[in-house]
Amino acid sequence: MKNEFEPIDHGEEFKKALDTDIPQIYSNGFSIFLGTGDVNILLSKMGHNVATISFSFTLAKTLAEKLGGAIKTLENKTGNTIMTTDDIEKSLTPDKKDDTVK
């Protein structure tokens, strides 16, 4: 397996999928729950639940590695580090020195 994610142009395949009745979901938050045989993810948008999705452990691990590789490729090609929501939350916690302009 390659260490770096190689983007593949699936433009036509993705475009065809958008032209079908497949649900299109946007999420800016999630919660992860482990079952005895799978990983369950609750997707949310602006604090409201929008969908659930479940993966086998094998597929969840593969997806995690592929997503991580895709983000690493983006960061390497742009020279920018993408902040996680945990990084942002930590930066905005009240116990950190308040550097806001007043």
C-alpha positions as CSV (number, residue, x, y, z in Angstrom):
1,M,0.0,0.0,0.0
2,K,1.3,3.5,-0.9
3,N,1.9,5.9,2.0
4,E,0.7,8.9,0.1
5,F,-2.8,9.2,-1.1
6,E,-3.0,9.5,-4.9
7,P,-6.2,11.3,-5.9
8,I,-8.1,9.6,-8.6
9,D,-10.4,11.6,-10.9
10,H,-13.8,10.0,-10.2
11,G,-15.5,13.1,-11.5
12,E,-17.8,11.3,-13.9
13,E,-18.7,8.6,-11.3
14,F,-19.4,11.2,-8.7
15,K,-21.4,13.3,-11.1
16,K,-23.5,10.3,-12.0
17,A,-24.1,9.7,-8.3
18,L,-25.3,13.3,-7.8
19,D,-27.8,12.8,-10.6
20,T,-29.5,9.9,-8.7
21,D,-31.7,9.7,-5.6
22,I,-28.7,8.9,-3.3
23,P,-28.9,11.1,-0.2
24,Q,-26.5,14.0,0.0
25,I,-25.4,14.8,3.5
26,Y,-23.3,17.6,4.9
27,S,-21.9,17.4,8.4
28,N,-19.7,19.6,10.5
29,G,-19.8,17.4,13.6
30,F,-19.9,13.8,14.6
31,S,-19.9,11.3,17.5
32,I,-18.4,7.8,17.3
33,F,-19.9,4.8,19.1
34,L,-18.3,1.3,19.1
35,G,-20.5,-1.7,18.9
36,T,-19.4,-5.3,19.3
37,G,-18.9,-5.7,15.6
38,D,-19.0,-2.3,14.1
39,V,-18.4,1.4,14.4
40,N,-21.4,3.7,14.5
41,I,-21.1,7.4,13.6
42,L,-23.8,10.0,14.3
43,L,-23.4,13.0,11.9
44,S,-24.5,16.4,12.9
45,K,-24.8,19.9,11.4
46,M,-24.8,22.9,13.7
47,G,-25.6,20.7,16.7
48,H,-28.5,18.9,15.0
49,N,-28.3,15.2,14.2
50,V,-28.6,14.6,10.4
51,A,-27.7,11.0,9.8
52,T,-26.1,7.8,11.2
53,I,-23.7,5.5,9.4
54,S,-22.2,2.2,10.4
55,F,-19.1,0.5,9.2
56,S,-17.5,-2.8,10.0
57,F,-14.2,-2.4,12.0
58,T,-12.2,-3.4,8.8
59,L,-13.9,-0.8,6.6
60,A,-13.8,1.9,9.4
61,K,-10.0,1.4,9.8
62,T,-9.5,1.5,6.0
63,L,-11.6,4.6,5.7
64,A,-9.7,6.3,8.5
65,E,-6.3,5.5,6.8
66,K,-7.6,6.7,3.4
67,L,-9.0,9.9,4.8
68,G,-5.8,10.5,6.8
69,G,-3.8,10.0,3.6
70,A,-6.0,12.4,1.6
71,I,-5.6,15.1,4.2
72,K,-1.9,14.5,4.5
73,T,-1.6,14.9,0.7
74,L,-3.6,18.1,0.8
75,E,-1.3,19.5,3.6
76,N,1.8,18.5,1.7
77,K,0.7,20.0,-1.6
78,T,-0.5,23.3,0.0
79,G,2.0,23.7,2.8
80,N,-0.9,24.2,5.2
81,T,-1.7,22.1,8.3
82,I,-5.5,21.5,8.6
83,M,-6.6,22.1,12.1
84,T,-8.9,19.5,13.8
85,T,-11.9,20.6,15.7
86,D,-10.1,19.5,18.8
87,D,-7.2,21.9,17.9
88,I,-9.6,24.8,17.4
89,E,-11.5,24.0,20.6
90,K,-8.3,23.9,22.6
91,S,-7.2,27.3,21.1
92,L,-10.5,28.9,22.1
93,T,-10.8,27.6,25.7
94,P,-11.2,30.4,28.3
95,D,-8.1,29.3,30.4
96,K,-5.9,30.3,27.5
97,K,-4.6,33.9,27.6
98,D,-7.2,36.0,25.9
99,D,-5.6,37.7,22.9
100,T,-8.7,39.3,21.5
101,V,-8.7,42.9,20.6
102,K,-11.0,45.0,22.8
